[in-house]
Amino acid sequence: MPQLPRLTVAFLNENALGHRSYLPRFVDELQRRPELGIDPVRIDVTPLPPAWARRANFSVRGLRRFGLDFHLARWRRVTSAWALRQVQELRGTRRVDAVVVNTQSVALDLASVAREVPTLVCLDATFEQLRRSPWFSLNRVAGWFTPLTLAPIRARERAVFASAARLIGWSHAVVDSLAREYGVKAERLGVLPPSLDLRQWRRTGSGPMREGRPEILFVGGDFVRKGGPLLLEAYARGLASMADLHVVTETAVTPPAGVRVHRGLTQGSPAWCERWERASVFAFPSRLETFGIVLLEAMAFEVPVVASPVGVATELFGDGAAGWLLPPEVRAEDLRERLVEVLKDPDAASARARCGRARVERDFDLATNTVRLADWVREAAAARRMESGGVSRAVGA
């Protein structure tokens, strides 16, 4: 295999919620695979330094509830300004051949950088998608003001999209929004979902329906947003006689009888893996997601999944082959019925779990998707060299 010229690539990550593990996994894989020719430089843009965080989180009492303190726009503007500062400092010390950034919230101030250095922007949702969701409209009144409160960042989002070498959606739904609502041409679009090292993410036990009392598993840092109270209600309606419920969360929860709460479990730790190994079914009645990475984790561990139709769940389970999809307006009774169905038919549950594992292997394998990302980076860098007459633009030139 011919030796590829090495490229120095800055990876800027919005290091919050599910974004914490998105780019870092690709960075780690690139570091393990020098033959791909990418020297990654990881930059965690968040959490912000204290002074910047104070600017980003400034609020006016009484107005934040309705979005009229412009917090959602101000946080993104401050975060992207800090990202720009980080990129400028890096370019002041070394040549940077490309930039990969997750998400557009981090990239809002990088349009000028993207015109000089090929920049790939990854995103789990467009602002057009988010403005229709509770992420940007926490209540009806806030929804009325959303066009006003989004105005300071919507134009910047389009500017960075126009300057980027490639826009990379976490899912096909994001790519569809970029094409339909932003007019981005297909040749500048790609899908790169959150990905797992499937050598590590796999069940080593006897399968989801092992002997003994079944276990229902819930994993979610934010117990309320992920639908935990709804699951407790469903569990109280007869599930307690059929299975134990294990809740992995960072939220303080007072468990009723039959419910075990696990706090402080580190992802990948033996105690965390044990919960997946022992799980008979994974319940995900979340009310608000842009993706839902935990669904991939459940599928990788070959655990049957019952999920609400949020984030990527519809893409994963809409045909019913790999999991159970709940109704849009999910009720506790709907959740209970689906969980009973799983627990009473272990053969069907195991079949869907095996299908889920196969889908993860096909579409969400870290090794495969890292090669795809490396190819896009090299393609963007090569195109920029051709545009500049075959001469790379020097740092700070």
N, C-alpha and C positions, 0 to 999 in steps of 0.2 A: 504494500500500500504506500503510495507516494506521501512524503512528509508535507503536511499542510502548513502554510505560513501561519504563525501564531498571531492571534488578535487579542488585544486587551479590551475587555468589555465590562462596563459598569452595570451592575444590577441593583436597581433602586426598588426597595420593597416597602409597601405600606404595612408596617409590622404590627397589625392589630387584627383581632378576631381571627377568622379563617385565613386571612392574608399572611399570618405569621409563617405558615408552612408552604406558601405557594412558590415563590422564587427561590427561597433557600434550598429546597430539595433539588432544584435544577442546578443551582450553584454547586452543591455538594457532589452531584453526579459528574458535573464537568471537571471538578477538581480530581475526581477518581479516574477520569478518562482523558488523559492528556492527548491521546491520539486524535481527539476531536478538534484540537488546535485553538481552543478558547481558554484564555487566562481570565477567569472571572474576578471582579472586585465587588464584594458585597457591601451595600450601604443600606442600613436600616433607617429609613427616614423618620419613622415614629418608633417609640415615643419621642416627642419634641423635647429639646432642652427647656429647662424651667422658664426662662424669659420668653421664649417663643410660645410655650404652652399657655402662659398667661395672656399673651396677645390673642391666641387662637380661641381660648375659652372664655374671653370676656363676654359678659351677658348683662342685659338690662332686666331687672326684676319685673315679671308680669308680661314681658314681650316674648320671651323664649318659647313659652307654651304655644304661641301662634306663629313662630318662626320670624317674627318681626324684629328680632335683634340681629338677624342675618347671620346667626351662628353657623348654619350649615355651609354658607358661602365663605364666611371669614375663616373657619377652620381649614377649609380646603385651600384658600389663598395663602394662608400662613404656612401650611404644610408644604405647598408647592414652592414657595419662596425659599424655605429651608432646603428643599431638595435641590433647587438651583444653586444655592450656596455650596452644597456638598459637591455637586458636579464641577462647579467652577474651581473649587480647591483641588479636586483630583486632577483636572486638566492642567492645573498650574504646576503639577509635579511630574506628569507623565503623559505620553500619548494615549488617547482613548479612541479606539477604532469604532466602537458602537456603544449604544446605551439601550438597556432593556429596563422598562419601568412598569411597575404594578402599583397603583392603578392610575387612571386619568386624574384623580384627585391629587395625586403626587406630581403629575406631569403638567399641570395647568400653566406653569411658568416656564416650561421647557421648549416652547415653540422655537425660540431663538437658537437653542442648543440643537434641536432637531434639524435646523437648516444647515448646520455645520457638521454635525456628527450623525450618522444614520441611527435613528431611534425607533425602537419597537415598543409599542404601548399595549400592555395586557390589561384586561378589565373584566370584572365579573358582571357588570351591568352598565349600560349607558345612563346618562342623566335623564334621557327621555323615558327609559324604563323606570328609573327610580322615582321620577316625579309622579308616576301613577301608583306608587306604592306607599305604604306607611313609613318607609325610610325617610321620605321627604315631607310627608303630610301626616303628622301624628294624630290629627283630628280634623274634623270637617272644616273648621274655621281656618286652620293652617293650610288646608288644601286650597281654599279660595285665594290665599296670598302666595301660593307657590310660584306662579309666574313672576311675581315681583321679587321674591326672595332668592330665586334661582338666577335672575338676570345677571348678577355680577360674574357668574362662572360659566354660563351656557355658551357665550361667545368664545371664551377662552378654551372650552372643551373642543369646539369646532376648529379653532385655530391650531391646536396641537394635533388634532386628528388630520388636518390638511397637511401638516408638516411631517408627520411620522412616515417612516419608510414602510411600516406594516402595523396593522391593528389586529390584535390577537384576542379573541373572545374566549372566555372560559368555557362557553357552551355555544351550541348552534343558535340558541335564542338571542344571544348577544350579537352574533354575526348577522343575524336577520335584522335586528334593530339598526345596526350600522349601515346595512345596505339599504333598507327601506326608509329610515328616518333621517339618515345623514348623507345618503347618496354615495357611499364609499364603493369604489369598484372592486369586483371580486378578486382581482389579482393582488390587491393590497390587504386582503383579509385572510385570516387563518383561525383555526380552533386549536387551542392548547389547554386542555383541562388540568386541574390539579391532578397530580400523578403520584403513584406509590411505588416504592421499591418492593416488588412482589416476592422477592426472595425472603423478605422479613415479614411482610404482611400476609400471613396465611395461617389457617388453623392447623394445629398439630395433633389435636385430640381426635375423638371418635365420631365427631359430627354433631349437628345442632340438636338432634333428638336422642341424646344418650339416655341411658337408664337413670332412674331417679326422678325427683321432683323437678319439673321444668322451671326455667328462669326467664323472665322478661327483663330485657335490658333497656335502660334509657341513658344516653350520654349527651350532656349539653351543659356548657358552662353557665349560661343564663337559663335557669330552670323555668322561669315564667315564659320568656319569649319562645323557648323551644317546645312549649306545650306541656310542661310537666304537670301543672294543676289538672289539665284535662285527662292526663294519664292516670293520676291518682283517683279522679272521679270514676273513670272507667274500671280501674282495678277494684274499687269498692263495690262495683255492681256485679259481683259474682266471680271475678277473676282470682280473688284471694284463695278460693277453694281449689283452684286449678294449678296455680304457679306462684313462685316467689317473684318479687319485683326488686331489682337492683338499680339504684339511681346513682350515676356518676355525674357530679356537678360541683361547681364552686359556690353555688348559692346555699345559704343556710336554710335547710329544710327540716321540719319536724316530722319524722316518718310515722305513719300509722302502722298498725300491726301488719306484719308480713312484708314490710318494705325496709330494705337496707339502703342507707345512704353512704356513699363513698366520696369523701372530699379530699382534695390534695393529691389525687392520683396523677402521676406524670405519664404523658403519652409515651408508650413503648416500654414502660416499666413492667416488671413481672406481675405486679398486682393488677395493673391496667390490662395486660394481655389475658390474665386469668378470667377477667370478666367476659371478654369476648369468647374465650375458649369454652366457658360454661353456658353461654347464652343460648337459649332455645329460639328466641325471636327478639329482634330489635324494633322498638316502638319509637317512631319519629313524628309526633303530631305537631311539629313546629308551625308557628303562625306567620313567620317572617324570615325568609332566606333569599339571598341572591344566588347561592349555589347549594351548599349543604355537603361539605367535604366528608362529614361523618358517614354519609350514605355509602361512599366508596370504601371506607374502612370496614363497615359492616359486610359489604359484598366481598371484599378481599378476604375477610375471615370466614366467609361462607356461612353467614348467619342470615336466616330469613328476615325480610324487612317489611314492615307496615309503615307507610309514610303518607303524610298529607301532601297535596299537589303544589308544593312550593319549591322555589329554586330549580334544581335540575331533576327533581323527582319525576316529573312528568316525562322527560326524555328517557329516564332510566326504566320506569315501571309502567308507562302508559299502555303498553301492549299486554301487561299482566304476566309476561314470561319470567321476569326476574324478581318480582315482588308484588306486594299488594298496595294499591293506591287508594287513599281515602277520598270521600267526596270533598268538593271545594269548601263548603261550609261544614267542616267536620264537627260532629257532636261526640260526646262521651260514649253514647250508645253505638255509634258507627265504629269507633275505635275498639270497643269491647267485642263487637261481633267479629271484626276482622282478626283480632287476637285469638278468640275462641276457635275460629276457622283454622288458623295456623296450628294451634296446639292440638286440635282434634284430628288433623290429617298430616302426620309427620312425613309421609311419603311425598305428598305434594309440596310440603315445605322444603324438604331436602332437594327436590327437583328444581324449585325456583332458586334456592340458594346456590346450587351448582351452576345454573344459568347466570346468576349474578356474578359469580367468580369468573366465569368465562368472559363476560362483558368487560370486567375490569382488566383482565389479561389482554383483551383486544384493543381497548380504547384508552386505558388509564395507566399503562405501564411506564414507569419513570425512565427506564433505559431507552425505550423506543421513542418516547416523546422528547427526551433530551437531544437525541440525534436530530429530530425535526426542528427543534429550536436552534440548534447549532447551524443547521443548513440555512435557516432563514437569516440568521445573523451574518453568515458568510456571504449570502446572496446580497443582502443590503449593503455590506461593506464593499463588495465588488462593484455593485451598481454605482456607488458614490465615487469610487476610484475612476470609473469610466467617465462619469459626469465631469470630473475635475481633470480630465486628460491623462489619467493614469498615475497622477501624483497624489499621494495621501496628504490631506491638510494637516499641517503640523499643529501641535498643541500650542494654543495661545497665539497662533500666527494671525 
